[in-house]
Amino acid sequence: MSAVDAEEYVERVLACVEQIPPGRVSTYGAIAAVIGGGPRQVGSVMAHHGGPVPWWRVVRADGSLPPSHDGRATAHYDDEGTPYNSNGRVQMREAFWDPAEPDD
């Protein structure tokens, strides 16, 4: 991937994350399915460039975030009304937003 392609990929991932509605989440894999690449590539983009976007709205397929994010994310979940369990995992059945069907 050239530098231009890599920059474009980053922008596409971040633009997708910005579309996730408050109170909803998507997964690294669902974003990768729409943008291309794989979940780890999306995770890498989020780790290095995700600060300005609602990073707490991107979770693992089981509804969890990396442990370093849990405490900060739950404050956002409370503010947005995102359903999550006492263990910090988002209730995916209620909160999942599919970027392939953005009008959901």
Sequence and secondary structure as in RCSB ss.txt:
>XXXX:A:sequence
MSAVDAEEYVERVLACVEQIPPGRVSTYGAIAAVIGGGPRQVGSVMAHHGGPVPWWRVVRADGSLPPSHDGRATA
HYDDEGTPYNSNGRVQMREAFWDPAEPDD
>XXXX:A:secstr
  HHHHHHHHHHHHHHHHHS TT BEEHHHHHHHHSS HHHHHHHHHHH TTS GGGEE TTS   GGGHHHHHH
HHHHHT  B TTS B HHHHB  TTSTT 
